[in-house]
Amino acid sequence: MKFFTQVSIAPLPVQVGLEDRIMVLGSCFADGVGERMKAAGFNVCINPFGTLYNPASILNSVARLESGTPFSESDCVPMGAGAGLVCSYSHHTSFARPTEAEFLENANGKLMEASEFWHSCNKVIITLGTAWVWKAKSLISDDETKKYKSLTNLLSTEKSSLGVVSNCLKRPSVEFQREMLGIDETKAIIEDLKAAFPGKEFIFTVSPIRHLSDGAHSNTLSKATLHLAIGSSCYFPAFELLNDELRDYRFYADDLVHPSSAAVGFIWERFLESTVPAKYHDRIRENEKAARFTAHRQFR
């Protein structure tokens, strides 16, 4: 008897090896898989602006990596809720610092390294978390509310696509408007990314992490939008592995939203099987063992 549905994964058309330079962008699921790749010996750069959740924020971040334009005082935004910190709408709050000077020094140092890596990388792994976006009213005008800015326009104007922010920085909700990207918009962003960089190979995945602030149905519509937009792009089914093959709350963390460590480990194993040629597997196991030993010694 079978008690679960096994998700069959054929070898992906894009394969990754230890000699590749791999940029990993997207949701916190991308952070988890990216860290496992680093421990396995892959040459990776992981979310140089912090966690990114939606396709438009990822497009904005790629435009900044491509241009390498430093952040300036005009990008600095005081965080809300009495945090007493400075960040930017392009960054996760983990980048926040007590002063503008400290924030800019850190953000531009990371940008310089990541931009150099971006120009030399040959593989890009993007994990999409949600089609919902937050737009800062101060960044948008009437003509920007209907259509995303293409990568070409982003590079020429250096303005956020659709006024979308990567993080609201705990500022008052009245300063933003929230909406869901349409399928056509999301598909255009994905196709724009692939077309703009023919020398890079892209792997897309949809994060299995659930965004339930607006309810389960809203989350389903959002994830469906991402799936439909990815279409025929190279896709790794992390979402399906957790929701269809594991399909049990014991594979979630205590918040019942994020995958547990065991679930991420299982998905990682399936990623290796479908995306990494077998000739690398022994070296990867050795690298992982060495990383665990080093972590254990540091813990002690």
Residue pairs with C-beta under 8 A, 6 or more apart in sequence:
4 245
4 246
4 247
5 244
5 245
5 247
6 245
7 237
7 240
7 241
7 244
7 245
7 270
9 236
9 237
9 270
9 273
9 274
10 274
11 274
11 275
12 203
12 234
12 235
12 236
12 274
12 275
13 234
14 123
14 201
14 202
14 203
14 234
14 275
15 275
15 276
15 277
16 22
16 42
16 123
16 125
16 203
16 275
16 276
17 276
17 277
17 280
18 41
18 42
18 43
18 280
18 283
18 284
19 43
20 42
20 43
20 121
20 122
20 123
21 43
21 45
21 117
21 120
21 121
21 122
21 123
22 37
22 42
22 43
22 44
22 45
22 121
22 122
22 123
22 124
22 125
23 44
23 45
23 65
23 117
23 118
23 121
23 123
23 124
23 125
24 30
24 33
24 34
24 37
24 44
24 45
24 46
24 47
24 124
24 125
24 127
25 47
25 52
25 58
25 61
25 62
25 124
25 125
25 126
25 127
26 47
26 51
26 52
26 53
26 58
26 125
26 126
26 127
26 128
26 129
26 207
27 51
27 52
27 53
27 127
27 128
27 129
27 130
27 207
27 209
28 51
28 129
28 207
28 209
28 258
29 127
29 129
29 205
29 207
29 208
29 209
29 238
29 259
29 264
30 46
30 47
30 51
30 52
30 125
30 126
30 127
30 207
31 46
31 47
31 51
32 259
32 264
33 125
33 127
33 238
33 264
33 267
33 268
33 271
34 44
34 46
34 47
34 125
35 46
36 264
36 265
36 268
37 44
38 44
38 46
39 287
39 288
39 291
39 292
40 284
40 287
40 288
40 291
41 283
41 284
41 287
45 113
45 114
45 117
45 118
45 121
47 92
48 61
48 65
48 110
48 111
48 113
48 114
48 117
49 61
49 64
49 90
49 91
49 92
49 95
49 110
49 166
50 91
50 92
50 93
50 94
50 95
50 166
50 167
51 92
51 94
52 58
52 61
52 92
52 129
52 166
53 129
53 130
53 166
53 211
54 128
54 129
54 130
54 131
54 132
54 133
54 164
54 181
55 128
55 131
55 181
55 186
55 189
55 190
55 226
55 229
56 133
56 148
56 160
56 161
56 162
56 164
56 181
56 189
57 133
57 164
57 165
57 166
58 126
58 128
58 189
58 193
59 148
59 151
59 154
59 161
59 189
59 192
59 193
60 90
60 154
60 160
60 161
60 164
60 166
61 90
61 166
62 118
62 151
62 193
63 151
63 154
63 155
63 158
63 161
64 90
64 111
64 115
65 111
65 114
65 115
65 118
66 115
66 118
66 119
66 151
66 155
67 115
67 155
67 158
68 111
68 112
68 115
69 158
70 104
70 108
70 111
70 112
71 88
71 90
71 104
71 107
71 108
71 111
72 104
73 100
73 104
75 88
75 89
75 90
76 86
76 87
76 88
76 100
76 103
76 104
77 86
77 87
77 88
77 89
77 169
77 171
78 85
78 86
79 85
79 86
79 87
79 93
79 96
79 169
79 170
79 171
80 169
80 170
80 171
80 172
81 170
83 96
83 170
84 98
85 93
85 96
85 97
85 98
86 96
86 97
86 98
86 99
86 100
86 102
86 103
87 93
87 95
87 96
87 97
87 103
87 167
87 169
88 95
88 103
88 107
89 136
89 139
89 160
89 165
89 166
89 167
89 169
90 160
90 165
90 166
91 107
91 166
91 167
92 166
92 167
93 167
93 169
93 170
95 103
95 106
95 107
95 110
96 103
96 169
97 103
97 106
121 200
122 199
122 200
122 201
123 200
123 201
123 202
123 203
124 193
124 197
124 200
124 201
124 202
124 203
125 202
125 203
125 205
126 193
126 202
126 203
126 204
126 205
127 204
127 205
127 206
127 207
127 238
128 204
128 205
128 206
128 207
128 226
128 230
129 206
129 207
129 209
129 211
130 211
130 219
130 222
130 223
130 226
131 180
131 181
131 186
131 221
131 222
131 223
131 225
131 226
131 229
132 178
132 179
132 180
132 181
132 211
132 214
132 218
132 222
133 162
133 164
133 178
133 179
133 180
133 181
134 164
134 165
134 168
134 176
134 177
134 178
135 145
135 162
135 163
135 164
135 165
135 176
135 177
135 178
135 179
136 160
136 163
136 165
136 175
136 176
137 163
137 175
137 176
137 177
138 175
139 159
139 160
139 163
139 165
140 162
140 163
144 159
144 162
144 163
145 162
145 163
147 162
147 185
148 161
148 162
148 181
148 185
148 188
148 189
149 157
149 159
149 160
149 161
149 162
150 188
150 192
151 192
151 193
151 196
152 196
154 161
161 189
165 176
168 175
168 176
180 221
180 222
180 225
181 189
181 225
182 225
183 225
183 228
183 229
186 225
186 226
186 228
186 229
187 228
187 229
187 231
189 229
190 204
190 229
190 230
190 231
190 233
193 202
194 202
194 233
201 234
202 233
202 234
203 234
203 235
203 236
203 275
204 230
204 233
204 234
204 235
204 236
205 235
205 236
205 237
205 238
205 239
206 223
206 226
206 227
206 230
206 238
206 239
207 238
207 239
208 238
208 239
208 241
208 242
208 243
208 259
208 263
208 267
209 257
209 258
209 259
210 216
210 219
210 257
211 218
211 219
211 222
212 219
212 257
223 239
227 239
236 271
236 274
236 275
238 267
238 271
241 266
241 267
241 270
242 251
242 259
242 263
242 267
246 263
246 266
249 256
250 260
251 259
251 260
251 262
251 263
251 266
252 258
252 259
252 260
252 263
253 259
253 260
253 261
259 267
272 281
272 284
276 284
